Amino acid sequence: MRKPFVAGNWKMNTDSHSAVDLAKALVSGAADVAGISVDVAVCPPFVYLQAVTSAISTANIAVGAQDIYFEQKGAFTGEISTSMLKDVGCAYALCGHSERRHVLGETDELINKKVTAAISGGILPILCVGELLEEREAKKTSEVVTRQIKEGLAGLSAEKLSAVTLAYEPVWAIGTGLTATPDQAQEVHALIRKLIGELYDSKSAEEIRILYGGSAKPDNAAELMGQEDVDGLLVGGASLKADDFVAIIQAAV
Ligand code: PGA
């Protein structure tokens, strides 16, 4: 049985005060379930990671980074390594979020290096995949997601795969208020799970958690997570409002 997992991606939002206030509100709102019946993580901007980690140190809420770099140290201006993330108490890192793919130009090859480095450095990667609107309209969803998964996971053993969470986030649903219907989400999640079975084995396919992301809100969370292959949610906008994010966490239970 896969334990539900709800992660909040704060993107480039909050400040030093509001980040800590939001973290504290989550601790009080979700203390009864977080880490017990649902895994919960928040991904604040890098500069607030440490403050957020301190604010939630008593709770079963994990902290993740929104990105990671694959080198360990050295002349990589502006980048952050796995050891730095571990040093400030991070457990997870998003890899290949669609905004990094489409705004910052990250390739599958770069994302694969990040996923691989995260695992080697003891950080749990959340590999994000998803098609653009024009790709869906051209009926290329399966082709795009298959390529992103295959290339994103290239070279990883089944043992290393067990550290990975996948997130299906159709780009047309991110921050747009348009959500994939539960059937649309389930269709792609099932395809991804089948692909993991083909690339690895049935045990890996059965165990890997696949989150849905894209305008997840309190009023659609339960239905999305009620789908057989939807194991949780990666939440952007609604994770910035403590009440909404707590309601989504509660919907996972
Ligand atoms: P959204 O973002 O919930 O605001 O659509 C989801 C994401 O980008 O992870």
Boltz pocket constraint, residues with backbone or C-beta under 6 A from the ligand:
constraints:
  - pocket:
      binder: B
      contacts: [[A, 9], [A, 169], [A, 173], [A, 174], [A, 175], [A, 176], [A, 177], [A, 213], [A, 214], [A, 215], [A, 216], [A, 234], [A, 235], [A, 236], [A, 237], [A, 238]]
      max_distance: 6.0
